[in-house]
Amino acid sequence: MTDVHPSLELLLTGYFNQDWDLDASSPREVVVQFAKGEPPTAVKAAIAALDSILGRRDSEVAAEQVLREVHTGYYPQGRGLTARAWFQELRAQLEEAQRST
């Protein structure tokens, strides 16, 4: 079992829920909604949690394990992304959204 930070879990399950595409026109818009709707400390914590996962030697395995455990409503493989690649994308989008809020 992986210990997923609550802020990252909120993004992956609360914002990327099974109906995320009804609430947003794109995954990037979901990230912007998270960055605007949550305290800056939560956004920073989600970025730090992603950094922790991405910094691991087995980061692909760790990212896949997180996705399996939290049951996110988003399927990155449907866009041709690995779990690690999606986490890298999420991290960059969170940083961008954080700077613009």
NORZI-V939324 format. One record per residue. N is the residue number from 1. PSI is psi in whole degrees, -180 to 180 (999 if undefined). Layout:
N&PSI, N&PSI
This chain:
1&132, 2&141, 3&104, 4&128, 5&140, 6&-35, 7&-41, 8&-40, 9&-39, 10&-45, 11&-47, 12&-28, 13&-37, 14&-42, 15&-42, 16&56, 17&-177, 18&-20, 19&22, 20&-35, 21&-9, 22&-23, 23&-15, 24&153, 25&-13, 26&162, 27&-36, 28&-40, 29&-35, 30&-44, 31&-42, 32&-42, 33&-42, 34&-49, 35&-34, 36&-29, 37&-14, 38&158, 39&150, 40&-32, 41&-34, 42&-39, 43&-46, 44&-39, 45&-39, 46&-42, 47&-45, 48&-39, 49&-42, 50&-42, 51&-42, 52&-43, 53&-47, 54&-23, 55&-7, 56&149, 57&-36, 58&45, 59&-34, 60&-45, 61&-44, 62&-43, 63&-43, 64&-40, 65&-42, 66&-46, 67&-39, 68&-40, 69&-36, 70&-13, 71&54, 72&154, 73&3, 74&139, 75&93, 76&-30, 77&-25, 78&-20, 79&10, 80&20, 81&143, 82&167, 83&-43, 84&-45, 85&-39, 86&-41, 87&-37, 88&-43, 89&-46, 90&-45, 91&-47, 92&-41, 93&-38, 94&-44, 95&-46, 96&-47, 97&-37, 98&-40, 99&-30, 100&-1, 101&999
